[in-house]
Amino acid sequence: MPQEKQESMEKLETGIPGFDLISQGGLPVGRTTLVVGSAGSGKTIFSCQFLVEGIKRGETGVFISFEESPQNIRKNMRGFGWDIAKWEEEGKWVFVDASPEPGKNPYVSGDYDFSPLLARIQYAINKVKATRISMDSLGAIFSYLPNKSQVRDDLFIIASALRDVNGTAILTSERNHEYGEISSHGVEEFVADNVIILRNVLVEEKRRRTLEILKYRGSSHQQGEFPFTILSDRGFVTIPLSAMDGEDRPSSTIRISSGNVELDQMCGGGFYRDSIILASGATGTGKTLLSTHFAAAGIEDGERCIYFAFEENRHQLIRNAQGWGIDFEQAEKEGKLKIIFRYPESTRLENHLVRMQEVIEEFKPQRIVIDSLTALEKVAALNGFREFIATLNATIRGQAITGLYTATSPTLLGGSSVTESHISTSTDSIILLRYVEVYGEVRRGLAVIKMRGSSHDKRIREFTIDGQGIHIGRSFRNVTGILSGNPMYVDQDEVNRLSELFQEDGANRE
């Protein structure tokens, strides 16, 4: 018996940044999608943007408002640059106003009859031949129905009417908690074909917005929660994370210079072109100087570089680079360098990420410096920071860019930082910069402790900083505990004695 060929569900691209990747193509055509969330989660923006993106693609839309008046929606959405009034004049956007008059709540006696409202909706859809429909919000109209058992029946009537016009529809509804019951009445999610949950959770005194596709009847989608943000010039932006392009690209075998000859030698000939390097050290150990040399080396080789600074501003970086004989200002004028400075606290971590992706896409660099990740970590919860790192790494690796991240150790003598522990496994190379106390004198030590796909110098070498930059010298002798942040001087006689003991023990075992 021949096997029946399974038909794939046709999907309508929403155009909402990131969402079509998570939903693997958009919303199922001709079906209803329930978008639920607590107050401030972004439901109205999502439903409006669904129509906006359709208009940009030559489609038309109908917006049914049960809560806010069309006047308020036009005003609020204007902040995103969406001129709804203009689209109404052009016949691309139609409002069906079912919002209550200010100060008046409808009085319902007996069963509520949706027929007149459905007739208005169908008329508006036919008038502009709408392919997209948004209904915001179901909770506003169902909240005053005297018979709660009628809610489910009325929802079936609405959903059936929307399917009859073959429109792809979004229905929004409130929920009381971020986790737990899906909707306020507990029936909406069973009537709709698809369910999307928007969350705005307070974690460690920081807000974290996420989107989850809970149900997608007859259609595939990415599982789990995905962060999103709302930007004034782009609206609703979803960050795909694991749904990003996972194409298996070949790794580069080309070596590029770190900007320091000795460090290149320690790394086996330099960094690989598409690698991500972490430079970790206490404040003042030379992380920014190392980053400056890295950027300068790329500029000298004709590469374009972006320097994302979250601690020192642009003028400080230019001044400090000049002190080391590097002209960042001239490099900017020639279009080889772009310095982007932002205060970490100025916005959410997701917003920083989206803006960074925009600059990368526009400037198309070969090298990127992020100085420092520790500063960014302070503005996000643990999960949010991990998501940021995962998406940033995917962005950089996906475009074969060489990235240098810096992280600040919690103590002057070193020790593992929280930032370092979160990202060390996802980086290709790790360079540790440490203060070392020897006979009452503070010196600096550098070690390459990780270099994927390459041999490297495993010694901890002393380095100095002067007006020309970093100079790496010989390895430390008779000092232990440098990497752990507890350097101790060991007498040479004791070193010789221990060496003889190890040799003798080895001989006995043989």
Disulfide bonds with the S-S distance in Angstrom:
none
